[in-house]
Amino acid sequence: MKCISDLGEFELIGRIARLAERAAVDGAQVVVGIGDDAAVLRPRAGEDLVVSADTFVEDVHFRWGTSSAKIVGRRALVANLSDLAAMGARPLGFTAALAAPGALELTRFDGLLRGMLHEARAHGCPLVGGNLTRASETSVAITVMGAVPRGKALRRNGLRAGDRLFVTGTLGGAALALARAELGRAPMRHVAMPRIEAGQALVRMREVRACIDVSDGLAADLGHMLEASGVGAEVDPAQLPRGRGLAQGASELGIDGERLVVGGGEDYELVFGYRGAATSAVLRRRLGVKVTEFGSVTRMRGARGWPSTEGWRHF
Amino acid sequence: MKCISDLGEFELIGRIARLAERAAVDGAQVVVGIGDDAAVLRPRAGEDLVVSADTFVEDVHFRWGTSSAKIVGRRALVANLSDLAAMGARPLGFTAALAAPGALELTRFDGLLRGMLHEARAHGCPLVGGNLTRASETSVAITVMGAVPRGKALRRNGLRAGDRLFVTGTLGGAALALARAELGRAPMRHVAMPRIEAGQALVRMREVRACIDVSDGLAADLGHMLEASGVGAEVDPAQLPRGRGLAQGASELGIDGERLVVGGGEDYELVFGYRGAATSAVLRRRLGVKVTEFGSVTRMRGARGWPSTEGWRHF
């Protein structure tokens, strides 16, 4: 099978540039793309720039054996897009530093790229730069850039006692798919949907002052928000939105479905505090996605209501 | 000796955040720094965003044996800052994805960081995000962001027949230091100065329409400009500005000094085309750095005047 060392560096870079061009995003934000000393992006007047970086490393964040290269590439970009969503930003573009051993199969290299570019196109976030180096294992270091109306980025630290707590979509699906793949039952095909549009809708809502995305698991990520805001919460896990077939899927694997919902990562749903009287149905219409109320913010620190979380951190 | 696996991930990240805070840059551009889902930067009204990514990998771009960790960190950020300079951008901030084996000595980890933060402070380019992962070898993947007046970014493709060709500073110094280190004569201590201020001055000059930085060597980088612009050049290598002691240093190592000047990389000087009548002395005052005229742009493609470049590409 052909591997990347069969192609020269310039040939590989040309390959990336061609694939990126085919996946070009309709948008006025790219003034200069790949090929100069740097790319040039154009935010709109009065926008702040939002920046986040995340790396996906072989055998740490993914395993070749449990998912296709395309799925790996999609997950890598989605993890970054979700950080933009959590700040309420619209995507501008991303850079990718690819490192790989020379023996990496060209089909995997292409798959990784195609996966990233698939999500790039889906969310209007073009690849605008990066580089390629040899390394002992494959990794993708991504920096994603977005824009948000000046001063309006959603922080973790804006929760206040009395805020109602909501979460978008459903929880546990990513962790279930990962558990299935790790146990050799089915390849990992699950890729979460970064809540880009919902994040931008939240930015426009005065009643929302704090948001985070569920990357490490709801309990952990809500914990980060509570700590940053200096507040606590009462939560009701029974209210949490389960993915379809979650209970059955978990029981087939002999694992606890509730753990997946409360502790599973990579769902990339948004958790936000809301200080208003609107019903879930109203918020759902405004955000364009299912939302569920699952608790409220308290003056007393710490989260009350979670099942015992002993040993969950490393789940 | 203490290595990074002796500290937990959170402890290491806390260490980075503390060091970054101490190296904080005075500037209004950082609205949200390290610690949220993403950082928030604020360009000025009417600015375009300039973005570049570059990775420094152990045993590919640097060797622990030939330079201190701090020098490695400085070189890594300077390589990126120089891309901003070549576009005429002022720095806004950077992200760094650090990967390292658990056995990396803590002193090297700290040195890498301190090196990057040293250059960050010197050039007003704060660390605003990143991440840390385990890997088989040490690497730093940096994405740097800057801002330039709207529509004014300096491209590679703006050369026109008749433009006079200039280069800032002196050439060959970085290649000489690297050769010395590789031959075991002296540790690599050389770190080039990214021409950030000169780049911004070039953007304000109507007579300048194209610029590149010398990262792969003058002949190679000028070649990229000529190709992108669809033009050629006549060059006079005798005019090229040599670093102090270059001839003697090269002869001590038994290598050809001219090769270092024409083919040596990492000098990070700026090469630009100028369509005006000003003398070098006038340009020097306007740019705040020594400039030397070394050729002119021709309609006929290709560069004429270089010494034979057989086998130079891999110098």
HADDOCK unambig.tbl for C-alpha pairs under 7 A between the chains (distance, minus, plus):
assign (segid A and resid 36 and name CA) (segid B and resid 155 and name CA) 6.76 0.50 0.50
assign (segid A and resid 36 and name CA) (segid B and resid 156 and name CA) 6.40 0.50 0.50
assign (segid A and resid 37 and name CA) (segid B and resid 83 and name CA) 5.35 0.50 0.50
assign (segid A and resid 37 and name CA) (segid B and resid 86 and name CA) 6.76 0.50 0.50
assign (segid A and resid 37 and name CA) (segid B and resid 87 and name CA) 6.94 0.50 0.50
assign (segid A and resid 37 and name CA) (segid B and resid 212 and name CA) 6.95 0.50 0.50
assign (segid A and resid 38 and name CA) (segid B and resid 50 and name CA) 6.24 0.50 0.50
assign (segid A and resid 38 and name CA) (segid B and resid 51 and name CA) 5.35 0.50 0.50
assign (segid A and resid 38 and name CA) (segid B and resid 52 and name CA) 4.60 0.50 0.50
assign (segid A and resid 38 and name CA) (segid B and resid 83 and name CA) 6.21 0.50 0.50
assign (segid A and resid 38 and name CA) (segid B and resid 84 and name CA) 6.95 0.50 0.50
assign (segid A and resid 38 and name CA) (segid B and resid 87 and name CA) 6.99 0.50 0.50
assign (segid A and resid 39 and name CA) (segid B and resid 50 and name CA) 5.60 0.50 0.50
assign (segid A and resid 39 and name CA) (segid B and resid 51 and name CA) 5.12 0.50 0.50
assign (segid A and resid 39 and name CA) (segid B and resid 52 and name CA) 6.35 0.50 0.50
assign (segid A and resid 40 and name CA) (segid B and resid 48 and name CA) 6.49 0.50 0.50
assign (segid A and resid 40 and name CA) (segid B and resid 49 and name CA) 5.51 0.50 0.50
assign (segid A and resid 40 and name CA) (segid B and resid 50 and name CA) 4.54 0.50 0.50
assign (segid A and resid 40 and name CA) (segid B and resid 51 and name CA) 6.35 0.50 0.50
assign (segid A and resid 41 and name CA) (segid B and resid 48 and name CA) 5.91 0.50 0.50
assign (segid A and resid 41 and name CA) (segid B and resid 49 and name CA) 4.91 0.50 0.50
assign (segid A and resid 41 and name CA) (segid B and resid 50 and name CA) 6.32 0.50 0.50
assign (segid A and resid 42 and name CA) (segid B and resid 48 and name CA) 4.93 0.50 0.50
assign (segid A and resid 42 and name CA) (segid B and resid 49 and name CA) 5.95 0.50 0.50
assign (segid A and resid 43 and name CA) (segid B and resid 48 and name CA) 6.97 0.50 0.50
assign (segid A and resid 45 and name CA) (segid B and resid 45 and name CA) 6.45 0.50 0.50
assign (segid A and resid 45 and name CA) (segid B and resid 46 and name CA) 6.73 0.50 0.50
assign (segid A and resid 46 and name CA) (segid B and resid 45 and name CA) 6.73 0.50 0.50
assign (segid A and resid 48 and name CA) (segid B and resid 40 and name CA) 6.48 0.50 0.50
assign (segid A and resid 48 and name CA) (segid B and resid 41 and name CA) 5.90 0.50 0.50
assign (segid A and resid 48 and name CA) (segid B and resid 42 and name CA) 4.93 0.50 0.50
assign (segid A and resid 48 and name CA) (segid B and resid 43 and name CA) 6.99 0.50 0.50
assign (segid A and resid 49 and name CA) (segid B and resid 40 and name CA) 5.50 0.50 0.50
assign (segid A and resid 49 and name CA) (segid B and resid 41 and name CA) 4.91 0.50 0.50
assign (segid A and resid 49 and name CA) (segid B and resid 42 and name CA) 5.95 0.50 0.50
assign (segid A and resid 50 and name CA) (segid B and resid 38 and name CA) 6.24 0.50 0.50
assign (segid A and resid 50 and name CA) (segid B and resid 39 and name CA) 5.62 0.50 0.50
assign (segid A and resid 50 and name CA) (segid B and resid 40 and name CA) 4.55 0.50 0.50
assign (segid A and resid 50 and name CA) (segid B and resid 41 and name CA) 6.33 0.50 0.50
assign (segid A and resid 51 and name CA) (segid B and resid 38 and name CA) 5.33 0.50 0.50
assign (segid A and resid 51 and name CA) (segid B and resid 39 and name CA) 5.12 0.50 0.50
assign (segid A and resid 51 and name CA) (segid B and resid 40 and name CA) 6.35 0.50 0.50
assign (segid A and resid 52 and name CA) (segid B and resid 38 and name CA) 4.59 0.50 0.50
assign (segid A and resid 52 and name CA) (segid B and resid 39 and name CA) 6.35 0.50 0.50
assign (segid A and resid 52 and name CA) (segid B and resid 129 and name CA) 6.24 0.50 0.50
assign (segid A and resid 53 and name CA) (segid B and resid 95 and name CA) 6.54 0.50 0.50
assign (segid A and resid 53 and name CA) (segid B and resid 129 and name CA) 6.31 0.50 0.50
assign (segid A and resid 53 and name CA) (segid B and resid 130 and name CA) 5.00 0.50 0.50
assign (segid A and resid 53 and name CA) (segid B and resid 131 and name CA) 6.80 0.50 0.50
assign (segid A and resid 54 and name CA) (segid B and resid 130 and name CA) 6.57 0.50 0.50
assign (segid A and resid 54 and name CA) (segid B and resid 131 and name CA) 6.10 0.50 0.50
assign (segid A and resid 55 and name CA) (segid B and resid 97 and name CA) 6.86 0.50 0.50
assign (segid A and resid 83 and name CA) (segid B and resid 37 and name CA) 5.35 0.50 0.50
assign (segid A and resid 83 and name CA) (segid B and resid 38 and name CA) 6.21 0.50 0.50
assign (segid A and resid 84 and name CA) (segid B and resid 38 and name CA) 6.95 0.50 0.50
assign (segid A and resid 86 and name CA) (segid B and resid 37 and name CA) 6.75 0.50 0.50
assign (segid A and resid 87 and name CA) (segid B and resid 37 and name CA) 6.94 0.50 0.50
assign (segid A and resid 87 and name CA) (segid B and resid 38 and name CA) 6.98 0.50 0.50
assign (segid A and resid 95 and name CA) (segid B and resid 53 and name CA) 6.55 0.50 0.50
assign (segid A and resid 97 and name CA) (segid B and resid 55 and name CA) 6.85 0.50 0.50
assign (segid A and resid 97 and name CA) (segid B and resid 141 and name CA) 6.50 0.50 0.50
assign (segid A and resid 129 and name CA) (segid B and resid 52 and name CA) 6.24 0.50 0.50
assign (segid A and resid 129 and name CA) (segid B and resid 53 and name CA) 6.31 0.50 0.50
assign (segid A and resid 130 and name CA) (segid B and resid 53 and name CA) 4.98 0.50 0.50
assign (segid A and resid 130 and name CA) (segid B and resid 54 and name CA) 6.55 0.50 0.50
assign (segid A and resid 131 and name CA) (segid B and resid 53 and name CA) 6.78 0.50 0.50
assign (segid A and resid 131 and name CA) (segid B and resid 54 and name CA) 6.09 0.50 0.50
assign (segid A and resid 136 and name CA) (segid B and resid 136 and name CA) 6.12 0.50 0.50
assign (segid A and resid 141 and name CA) (segid B and resid 97 and name CA) 6.49 0.50 0.50
assign (segid A and resid 141 and name CA) (segid B and resid 141 and name CA) 6.77 0.50 0.50
assign (segid A and resid 143 and name CA) (segid B and resid 143 and name CA) 6.67 0.50 0.50
assign (segid A and resid 155 and name CA) (segid B and resid 36 and name CA) 6.75 0.50 0.50
assign (segid A and resid 156 and name CA) (segid B and resid 36 and name CA) 6.39 0.50 0.50
assign (segid A and resid 212 and name CA) (segid B and resid 37 and name CA) 6.93 0.50 0.50
